[in-house]
Amino acid sequence: MKKHLFIIAGPEMEGRNTPSPGLERAADYIENHFKAVGLTPGNNGSYRQQFPLYRDSVTSTSLKVNGTAFELTQDFQPNANMNHTADFRFSEVVFAGYGIVDGATDDYRDLDVKGRVVLILDGAPAGFKPSQTGWTAASNIFGKMRNAQAKGAAAVLIVYGNFPRKTFIANSNYTLTGYTPSIMPQTYFVSEGVAASIMGADGKDIINKMKTAPLASKVYKANIDLGFAKKTSIEYTSNVLGVLEGTDKKDEYVIITAHYDHEGKRDGVIYYGADDDGSGTTTVLELAEAFSLAKKAGKGPRRSIIFMTVAGEEKGLWGSAYYANNPIFPLEKTTVDLNIDMVGRVGEEYQNNAKDSANYVYIIGDDKLSSDLEPITNKVNNQYTKLKLDRKYNDPNDKNRFYYRSDHYNFAEKGVPVIFYFNGVHADYHRPTDTPDKINYPLMAKRAKLIYHTALEMANRDEMLKRDRKLDMPGR
């Protein structure tokens, strides 16, 4: 494990960003290991399941009010991530306060904004408490855009108080979704100066004005020109998967996953990602070798076992989402996904716990989807590893929402029973200091043994795991 991890989380891999040359080097290393231990290619003769990533680059943009052109970064910036190539010309602007729709609050009440341009403010009125938190909150920029979309707005101007800005990033982030069923309204972030040019005296010092004497919703006459053009580039990355064929139940599957990507480099500093998730990737490599040796010794599994390392987890669970939506092996014949994400360290909650610090693992998701998961885990652990199995993060009210934050969840959404193995976060989580010299290798090996025996039990039992519990937790 130490040999593998010092390579996977070494400087040559440059933090394994998705996409990047370092990630491709890691994929090559994983593929070569799968070949060396005798796994067969998992995708029609290939060890890779390639998938596209889309990135937009802004080529031109403009904003005019009544013929006066405003300057990029000084008074406006387009939303490079979500805007699409188009030119719009409007003769009216609908002012809709903060653009919040949440319970009894509806800033669009009595307004018809279908096909129109809407002007709203960043933030929320004093005392407003959204019913949801996070990026979907009604006061969050994404929540506001979704509400504007639902109301039928064609374009949205959002007034911010942080203009002029120093820079404009013309390249969007990579995304897995180059094609979408619907588009968001064309969105521009604008200064108070733009608001004043549209609203006249009402728009002057509008941010402070709205705090003390909120303006009523209103339609303002103004000629608005919005211009935006972009080009889209496509990069490819891949999940890496190898298969150990089973015997009499070889057309049913146990899948073992870990993400092999991390955060890459920032300002020349490598984020090594030894625990997150070099530890899971290394565990998959060792499990592949252990199962291959077992099969050669005449103790192979009845069901086929798929060993898969996925890309893009850090960006939004991309690789596992792509596989779940484009499965190579039927999900209805996949009895379980055992997902390994951070198993090489002692998490912060156990660092001062001398009794359990070197003998525990968090088990997440084994109380959901299948009533078979927990009994099998307990039985295997009692027989082989005797780890403390901490299930605190199964709590549906867990504020960390770990159940939703790793690759198993994309399988769970499709109804596949899952277990997520995890050691908890620590001071080096998502920092350049998450390095392989800090890994507790004996503890990681012990956790790997638990996963090995769990996978073997699930691969050899007569029946697939029951799917007798609904996925009834709220979405991500």
MARDRENTOR-43717 format. One record per residue (C-alpha): residue in one letter; x, y, z; residue number from 1. Coordinates in steps of 0.5 Angstrom, whole numbers, plus 500, padded with zeros to 3 digits. Each point is the difference from the previous one (the first is absolute). Example, Ala and Ser with C-alpha at 12.3 -4.5 7.8 and 13.67 -1.06 7.14 Angstrom:
REM residues 2
<node "A"; <525; 491; 516>; 1>
<node "S"; <502; 507; 498>; 2>
//
This chain:
REM residues 476
<node "M"; <500; 500; 500>; 1>
<node "K"; <506; 505; 502>; 2>
<node "K"; <503; 498; 493>; 3>
<node "H"; <494; 502; 496>; 4>
<node "L"; <498; 506; 504>; 5>
<node "F"; <506; 504; 500>; 6>
<node "I"; <500; 499; 492>; 7>
<node "I"; <492; 502; 499>; 8>
<node "A"; <501; 506; 505>; 9>
<node "G"; <507; 501; 498>; 10>
<node "P"; <503; 507; 497>; 11>
<node "E"; <499; 497; 493>; 12>
<node "M"; <493; 499; 500>; 13>
<node "E"; <499; 508; 502>; 14>
<node "G"; <494; 499; 504>; 15>
<node "R"; <496; 496; 495>; 16>
<node "N"; <495; 506; 498>; 17>
<node "T"; <495; 498; 495>; 18>
<node "P"; <502; 501; 494>; 19>
<node "S"; <507; 500; 500>; 20>
<node "P"; <506; 496; 498>; 21>
<node "G"; <502; 498; 507>; 22>
<node "L"; <493; 497; 501>; 23>
<node "E"; <501; 496; 493>; 24>
<node "R"; <507; 498; 503>; 25>
<node "A"; <496; 497; 506>; 26>
<node "A"; <495; 497; 495>; 27>
<node "D"; <506; 496; 497>; 28>
<node "Y"; <503; 498; 506>; 29>
<node "I"; <493; 497; 502>; 30>
<node "E"; <499; 497; 494>; 31>
<node "N"; <507; 497; 500>; 32>
<node "H"; <499; 497; 507>; 33>
<node "F"; <493; 497; 498>; 34>
<node "K"; <503; 496; 494>; 35>
<node "A"; <506; 498; 504>; 36>
<node "V"; <496; 496; 505>; 37>
<node "G"; <495; 497; 495>; 38>
<node "L"; <494; 504; 499>; 39>
<node "T"; <497; 500; 494>; 40>
<node "P"; <498; 507; 496>; 41>
<node "G"; <493; 503; 503>; 42>
<node "N"; <498; 503; 494>; 43>
<node "N"; <499; 496; 493>; 44>
<node "G"; <508; 499; 500>; 45>
<node "S"; <502; 506; 503>; 46>
<node "Y"; <502; 502; 508>; 47>
<node "R"; <497; 507; 499>; 48>
<node "Q"; <493; 503; 499>; 49>
<node "Q"; <501; 506; 497>; 50>
<node "F"; <495; 506; 501>; 51>
<node "P"; <500; 507; 498>; 52>
<node "L"; <501; 507; 503>; 53>
<node "Y"; <498; 506; 498>; 54>
<node "R"; <503; 507; 501>; 55>
<node "D"; <498; 507; 497>; 56>
<node "S"; <504; 506; 498>; 57>
<node "V"; <497; 507; 500>; 58>
<node "T"; <502; 503; 493>; 59>
<node "S"; <496; 506; 500>; 60>
<node "T"; <495; 504; 505>; 61>
<node "S"; <496; 506; 501>; 62>
<node "L"; <495; 504; 503>; 63>
<node "K"; <497; 507; 498>; 64>
<node "V"; <494; 504; 503>; 65>
<node "N"; <497; 505; 496>; 66>
<node "G"; <505; 500; 495>; 67>
<node "T"; <506; 501; 505>; 68>
<node "A"; <505; 494; 501>; 69>
<node "F"; <502; 498; 506>; 70>
<node "E"; <507; 497; 502>; 71>
<node "L"; <502; 493; 501>; 72>
<node "T"; <502; 499; 508>; 73>
<node "Q"; <499; 507; 501>; 74>
<node "D"; <492; 500; 500>; 75>
<node "F"; <499; 493; 498>; 76>
<node "Q"; <502; 493; 499>; 77>
<node "P"; <496; 494; 496>; 78>
<node "N"; <499; 493; 504>; 79>
<node "A"; <505; 496; 496>; 80>
<node "N"; <498; 494; 502>; 81>
<node "M"; <493; 500; 498>; 82>
<node "N"; <498; 505; 495>; 83>
<node "H"; <500; 498; 493>; 84>
<node "T"; <501; 503; 493>; 85>
<node "A"; <495; 505; 499>; 86>
<node "D"; <498; 508; 499>; 87>
<node "F"; <494; 503; 503>; 88>
<node "R"; <497; 506; 499>; 89>
<node "F"; <494; 502; 505>; 90>
<node "S"; <496; 507; 501>; 91>
<node "E"; <498; 499; 507>; 92>
<node "V"; <503; 497; 507>; 93>
<node "V"; <496; 497; 505>; 94>
<node "F"; <503; 501; 507>; 95>
<node "A"; <498; 495; 505>; 96>
<node "G"; <504; 502; 507>; 97>
<node "Y"; <505; 494; 502>; 98>
<node "G"; <497; 495; 495>; 99>
<node "I"; <498; 495; 506>; 100>
<node "V"; <494; 495; 500>; 101>
<node "D"; <500; 496; 506>; 102>
<node "G"; <493; 498; 504>; 103>
<node "A"; <496; 507; 501>; 104>
<node "T"; <506; 504; 497>; 105>
<node "D"; <499; 501; 493>; 106>
<node "D"; <503; 506; 497>; 107>
<node "Y"; <497; 498; 493>; 108>
<node "R"; <493; 500; 503>; 109>
<node "D"; <495; 504; 495>; 110>
<node "L"; <506; 501; 495>; 111>
<node "D"; <500; 497; 493>; 112>
<node "V"; <508; 498; 498>; 113>
<node "K"; <499; 495; 494>; 114>
<node "G"; <505; 502; 495>; 115>
<node "R"; <502; 506; 503>; 116>
<node "V"; <506; 503; 504>; 117>
<node "V"; <500; 500; 507>; 118>
<node "L"; <504; 505; 505>; 119>
<node "I"; <501; 497; 507>; 120>
<node "L"; <505; 501; 506>; 121>
<node "D"; <505; 496; 503>; 122>
<node "G"; <499; 498; 507>; 123>
<node "A"; <494; 500; 504>; 124>
<node "P"; <495; 505; 504>; 125>
<node "A"; <502; 500; 507>; 126>
<node "G"; <497; 495; 504>; 127>
<node "F"; <499; 495; 495>; 128>
<node "K"; <501; 493; 501>; 129>
<node "P"; <500; 495; 494>; 130>
<node "S"; <496; 493; 501>; 131>
<node "Q"; <506; 497; 497>; 132>
<node "T"; <508; 501; 501>; 133>
<node "G"; <506; 499; 495>; 134>
<node "W"; <500; 501; 493>; 135>
<node "T"; <492; 499; 499>; 136>
<node "A"; <498; 505; 505>; 137>
<node "A"; <496; 505; 497>; 138>
<node "S"; <504; 506; 502>; 139>
<node "N"; <506; 497; 497>; 140>
<node "I"; <502; 502; 493>; 141>
<node "F"; <499; 493; 497>; 142>
<node "G"; <493; 500; 504>; 143>
<node "K"; <498; 506; 497>; 144>
<node "M"; <502; 498; 493>; 145>
<node "R"; <496; 494; 500>; 146>
<node "N"; <494; 504; 503>; 147>
<node "A"; <501; 505; 494>; 148>
<node "Q"; <500; 494; 495>; 149>
<node "A"; <494; 497; 503>; 150>
<node "K"; <496; 507; 499>; 151>
<node "G"; <502; 500; 493>; 152>
<node "A"; <505; 505; 500>; 153>
<node "A"; <504; 501; 494>; 154>
<node "A"; <506; 504; 503>; 155>
<node "V"; <502; 502; 507>; 156>
<node "L"; <504; 506; 502>; 157>
<node "I"; <503; 499; 507>; 158>
<node "V"; <502; 507; 504>; 159>
<node "Y"; <506; 499; 504>; 160>
<node "G"; <504; 505; 504>; 161>
<node "N"; <507; 497; 499>; 162>
<node "F"; <501; 504; 493>; 163>
<node "P"; <505; 502; 497>; 164>
<node "R"; <503; 493; 500>; 165>
<node "K"; <508; 498; 499>; 166>
<node "T"; <499; 494; 495>; 167>
<node "F"; <495; 496; 496>; 168>
<node "I"; <501; 493; 499>; 169>
<node "A"; <499; 499; 493>; 170>
<node "N"; <500; 492; 501>; 171>
<node "S"; <494; 496; 503>; 172>
<node "N"; <501; 494; 505>; 173>
<node "Y"; <500; 494; 496>; 174>
<node "T"; <494; 496; 501>; 175>
<node "L"; <497; 493; 498>; 176>
<node "T"; <494; 503; 497>; 177>
<node "G"; <501; 503; 493>; 178>
<node "Y"; <493; 498; 498>; 179>
<node "T"; <494; 502; 505>; 180>
<node "P"; <492; 499; 500>; 181>
<node "S"; <499; 508; 501>; 182>
<node "I"; <505; 506; 500>; 183>
<node "M"; <500; 505; 506>; 184>
<node "P"; <498; 508; 498>; 185>
<node "Q"; <506; 504; 497>; 186>
<node "T"; <503; 503; 507>; 187>
<node "Y"; <505; 506; 501>; 188>
<node "F"; <502; 503; 506>; 189>
<node "V"; <500; 507; 500>; 190>
<node "S"; <502; 506; 504>; 191>
<node "E"; <495; 506; 504>; 192>
<node "G"; <502; 504; 494>; 193>
<node "V"; <497; 495; 495>; 194>
<node "A"; <494; 500; 504>; 195>
<node "A"; <499; 508; 501>; 196>
<node "S"; <501; 500; 492>; 197>
<node "I"; <494; 496; 500>; 198>
<node "M"; <496; 502; 506>; 199>
<node "G"; <502; 507; 500>; 200>
<node "A"; <499; 503; 507>; 201>
<node "D"; <497; 494; 503>; 202>
<node "G"; <507; 496; 498>; 203>
<node "K"; <505; 505; 503>; 204>
<node "D"; <503; 497; 506>; 205>
<node "I"; <495; 494; 500>; 206>
<node "I"; <503; 495; 504>; 207>
<node "N"; <500; 505; 506>; 208>
<node "K"; <493; 502; 498>; 209>
<node "M"; <497; 493; 500>; 210>
<node "K"; <502; 499; 507>; 211>
<node "T"; <497; 506; 503>; 212>
<node "A"; <494; 502; 495>; 213>
<node "P"; <499; 494; 496>; 214>
<node "L"; <497; 502; 493>; 215>
<node "A"; <494; 497; 497>; 216>
<node "S"; <501; 495; 494>; 217>
<node "K"; <499; 504; 493>; 218>
<node "V"; <501; 500; 493>; 219>
<node "Y"; <505; 505; 497>; 220>
<node "K"; <501; 502; 493>; 221>
<node "A"; <507; 500; 498>; 222>
<node "N"; <503; 497; 493>; 223>
<node "I"; <505; 494; 502>; 224>
<node "D"; <505; 497; 496>; 225>
<node "L"; <503; 494; 502>; 226>
<node "G"; <505; 496; 497>; 227>
<node "F"; <504; 494; 501>; 228>
<node "A"; <504; 495; 496>; 229>
<node "K"; <504; 494; 502>; 230>
<node "K"; <503; 494; 497>; 231>
<node "T"; <500; 493; 503>; 232>
<node "S"; <506; 495; 501>; 233>
<node "I"; <500; 493; 502>; 234>
<node "E"; <505; 496; 504>; 235>
<node "Y"; <499; 492; 501>; 236>
<node "T"; <502; 497; 507>; 237>
<node "S"; <498; 493; 502>; 238>
<node "N"; <498; 495; 505>; 239>
<node "V"; <505; 494; 501>; 240>
<node "L"; <497; 493; 501>; 241>
<node "G"; <502; 493; 500>; 242>
<node "V"; <496; 494; 501>; 243>
<node "L"; <501; 493; 504>; 244>
<node "E"; <495; 495; 497>; 245>
<node "G"; <496; 496; 505>; 246>
<node "T"; <498; 493; 499>; 247>
<node "D"; <493; 498; 500>; 248>
<node "K"; <497; 507; 501>; 249>
<node "K"; <505; 503; 496>; 250>
<node "D"; <494; 504; 497>; 251>
<node "E"; <499; 504; 506>; 252>
<node "Y"; <505; 505; 503>; 253>
<node "V"; <503; 503; 506>; 254>
<node "I"; <503; 507; 499>; 255>
<node "I"; <505; 503; 504>; 256>
<node "T"; <502; 507; 498>; 257>
<node "A"; <504; 506; 502>; 258>
<node "H"; <502; 507; 497>; 259>
<node "Y"; <507; 500; 498>; 260>
<node "D"; <500; 508; 498>; 261>
<node "H"; <501; 506; 505>; 262>
<node "E"; <501; 507; 500>; 263>
<node "G"; <506; 501; 496>; 264>
<node "K"; <505; 506; 500>; 265>
<node "R"; <498; 507; 502>; 266>
<node "D"; <505; 505; 499>; 267>
<node "G"; <506; 495; 499>; 268>
<node "V"; <498; 496; 507>; 269>
<node "I"; <498; 493; 499>; 270>
<node "Y"; <494; 497; 504>; 271>
<node "Y"; <502; 493; 501>; 272>
<node "G"; <494; 497; 502>; 273>
<node "A"; <503; 494; 504>; 274>
<node "D"; <494; 499; 504>; 275>
<node "D"; <495; 503; 495>; 276>
<node "D"; <500; 495; 497>; 277>
<node "G"; <507; 497; 498>; 278>
<node "S"; <498; 496; 506>; 279>
<node "G"; <494; 497; 497>; 280>
<node "T"; <503; 499; 493>; 281>
<node "T"; <506; 496; 503>; 282>
<node "T"; <495; 496; 504>; 283>
<node "V"; <496; 498; 494>; 284>
<node "L"; <507; 498; 497>; 285>
<node "E"; <502; 496; 505>; 286>
<node "L"; <493; 497; 500>; 287>
<node "A"; <500; 498; 493>; 288>
<node "E"; <507; 497; 501>; 289>
<node "A"; <497; 496; 506>; 290>
<node "F"; <494; 498; 497>; 291>
<node "S"; <504; 498; 494>; 292>
<node "L"; <505; 495; 504>; 293>
<node "A"; <494; 497; 504>; 294>
<node "K"; <497; 498; 493>; 295>
<node "K"; <507; 497; 498>; 296>
<node "A"; <500; 496; 506>; 297>
<node "G"; <493; 497; 499>; 298>
<node "K"; <496; 505; 504>; 299>
<node "G"; <497; 505; 495>; 300>
<node "P"; <493; 504; 501>; 301>
<node "R"; <494; 497; 497>; 302>
<node "R"; <498; 507; 497>; 303>
<node "S"; <504; 504; 496>; 304>
<node "I"; <504; 506; 504>; 305>
<node "I"; <501; 506; 496>; 306>
<node "F"; <505; 505; 503>; 307>
<node "M"; <499; 507; 498>; 308>
<node "T"; <504; 506; 501>; 309>
<node "V"; <496; 506; 498>; 310>
<node "A"; <502; 507; 498>; 311>
<node "G"; <497; 507; 501>; 312>
<node "E"; <497; 499; 507>; 313>
<node "E"; <503; 506; 503>; 314>
<node "K"; <496; 504; 494>; 315>
<node "G"; <494; 497; 502>; 316>
<node "L"; <500; 492; 500>; 317>
<node "W"; <501; 500; 492>; 318>
<node "G"; <503; 494; 499>; 319>
<node "S"; <495; 496; 504>; 320>
<node "A"; <494; 504; 497>; 321>
<node "Y"; <502; 498; 493>; 322>
<node "Y"; <501; 493; 502>; 323>
<node "A"; <493; 500; 503>; 324>
<node "N"; <497; 503; 494>; 325>
<node "N"; <504; 496; 495>; 326>
<node "P"; <501; 493; 504>; 327>
<node "I"; <504; 495; 497>; 328>
<node "F"; <498; 494; 504>; 329>
<node "P"; <492; 500; 502>; 330>
<node "L"; <498; 504; 506>; 331>
<node "E"; <495; 495; 501>; 332>
<node "K"; <505; 495; 501>; 333>
<node "T"; <505; 504; 504>; 334>
<node "T"; <499; 497; 507>; 335>
<node "V"; <504; 506; 504>; 336>
<node "D"; <504; 506; 499>; 337>
<node "L"; <506; 500; 505>; 338>
<node "N"; <503; 507; 500>; 339>
<node "I"; <506; 502; 503>; 340>
<node "D"; <502; 507; 501>; 341>
<node "M"; <505; 502; 505>; 342>
<node "V"; <502; 494; 504>; 343>
<node "G"; <507; 501; 502>; 344>
<node "R"; <500; 505; 506>; 345>
<node "V"; <497; 501; 507>; 346>
<node "G"; <495; 505; 499>; 347>
<node "E"; <499; 506; 505>; 348>
<node "E"; <495; 497; 504>; 349>
<node "Y"; <504; 494; 502>; 350>
<node "Q"; <507; 504; 501>; 351>
<node "N"; <500; 501; 507>; 352>
<node "N"; <496; 493; 501>; 353>
<node "A"; <506; 495; 502>; 354>
<node "K"; <495; 494; 501>; 355>
<node "D"; <497; 500; 493>; 356>
<node "S"; <505; 505; 495>; 357>
<node "A"; <503; 494; 497>; 358>
<node "N"; <495; 495; 500>; 359>
<node "Y"; <493; 504; 496>; 360>
<node "V"; <497; 501; 494>; 361>
<node "Y"; <494; 504; 498>; 362>
<node "I"; <495; 496; 497>; 363>
<node "I"; <495; 504; 496>; 364>
<node "G"; <493; 498; 496>; 365>
<node "D"; <500; 493; 503>; 366>
<node "D"; <493; 502; 503>; 367>
<node "K"; <497; 502; 493>; 368>
<node "L"; <497; 496; 494>; 369>
<node "S"; <502; 493; 503>; 370>
<node "S"; <499; 497; 506>; 371>
<node "D"; <505; 495; 499>; 372>
<node "L"; <506; 505; 500>; 373>
<node "E"; <500; 501; 507>; 374>
<node "P"; <500; 493; 503>; 375>
<node "I"; <505; 498; 494>; 376>
<node "T"; <505; 505; 503>; 377>
<node "N"; <499; 498; 507>; 378>
<node "K"; <501; 493; 499>; 379>
<node "V"; <506; 501; 495>; 380>
<node "N"; <503; 505; 505>; 381>
<node "N"; <499; 496; 506>; 382>
<node "Q"; <504; 494; 497>; 383>
<node "Y"; <506; 503; 496>; 384>
<node "T"; <501; 507; 503>; 385>
<node "K"; <497; 502; 506>; 386>
<node "L"; <500; 508; 498>; 387>
<node "K"; <496; 505; 504>; 388>
<node "L"; <494; 501; 494>; 389>
<node "D"; <498; 507; 501>; 390>
<node "R"; <493; 501; 497>; 391>
<node "K"; <499; 508; 503>; 392>
<node "Y"; <500; 502; 492>; 393>
<node "N"; <494; 496; 499>; 394>
<node "D"; <496; 505; 503>; 395>
<node "P"; <495; 504; 495>; 396>
<node "N"; <501; 506; 504>; 397>
<node "D"; <508; 500; 499>; 398>
<node "K"; <502; 507; 499>; 399>
<node "N"; <506; 497; 496>; 400>
<node "R"; <496; 497; 495>; 401>
<node "F"; <505; 495; 499>; 402>
<node "Y"; <495; 495; 497>; 403>
<node "Y"; <499; 504; 494>; 404>
<node "R"; <507; 502; 499>; 405>
<node "S"; <504; 494; 497>; 406>
<node "D"; <499; 496; 494>; 407>
<node "H"; <496; 494; 503>; 408>
<node "Y"; <494; 505; 500>; 409>
<node "N"; <499; 500; 492>; 410>
<node "F"; <499; 492; 501>; 411>
<node "A"; <495; 501; 506>; 412>
<node "E"; <496; 505; 496>; 413>
<node "K"; <499; 494; 495>; 414>
<node "G"; <498; 496; 505>; 415>
<node "V"; <507; 496; 501>; 416>
<node "P"; <501; 498; 507>; 417>
<node "V"; <507; 504; 503>; 418>
<node "I"; <505; 500; 505>; 419>
<node "F"; <504; 506; 501>; 420>
<node "Y"; <507; 499; 504>; 421>
<node "F"; <503; 506; 503>; 422>
<node "N"; <505; 503; 505>; 423>
<node "G"; <497; 507; 502>; 424>
<node "V"; <503; 506; 498>; 425>
<node "H"; <506; 503; 503>; 426>
<node "A"; <505; 506; 500>; 427>
<node "D"; <503; 498; 493>; 428>
<node "Y"; <493; 499; 497>; 429>
<node "H"; <501; 504; 493>; 430>
<node "R"; <506; 503; 502>; 431>
<node "P"; <507; 499; 496>; 432>
<node "T"; <502; 497; 507>; 433>
<node "D"; <496; 493; 498>; 434>
<node "T"; <506; 496; 499>; 435>
<node "P"; <502; 493; 500>; 436>
<node "D"; <505; 500; 506>; 437>
<node "K"; <494; 502; 504>; 438>
<node "I"; <496; 494; 499>; 439>
<node "N"; <499; 494; 505>; 440>
<node "Y"; <502; 494; 496>; 441>
<node "P"; <498; 495; 505>; 442>
<node "L"; <493; 503; 501>; 443>
<node "M"; <499; 501; 492>; 444>
<node "A"; <502; 492; 499>; 445>
<node "K"; <495; 498; 506>; 446>
<node "R"; <494; 504; 497>; 447>
<node "A"; <502; 497; 493>; 448>
<node "K"; <499; 493; 503>; 449>
<node "L"; <493; 502; 502>; 450>
<node "I"; <498; 502; 493>; 451>
<node "Y"; <503; 494; 497>; 452>
<node "H"; <496; 495; 505>; 453>
<node "T"; <494; 504; 499>; 454>
<node "A"; <501; 500; 492>; 455>
<node "L"; <501; 493; 500>; 456>
<node "E"; <494; 498; 505>; 457>
<node "M"; <496; 504; 495>; 458>
<node "A"; <503; 497; 494>; 459>
<node "N"; <499; 493; 502>; 460>
<node "R"; <493; 500; 504>; 461>
<node "D"; <494; 496; 496>; 462>
<node "E"; <496; 506; 499>; 463>
<node "M"; <501; 507; 498>; 464>
<node "L"; <499; 505; 506>; 465>
<node "K"; <493; 502; 501>; 466>
<node "R"; <498; 507; 498>; 467>
<node "D"; <494; 501; 505>; 468>
<node "R"; <501; 507; 502>; 469>
<node "K"; <499; 506; 497>; 470>
<node "L"; <505; 506; 498>; 471>
<node "D"; <495; 505; 504>; 472>
<node "M"; <505; 505; 502>; 473>
<node "P"; <500; 507; 497>; 474>
<node "G"; <504; 501; 494>; 475>
<node "R"; <507; 503; 500>; 476>
//
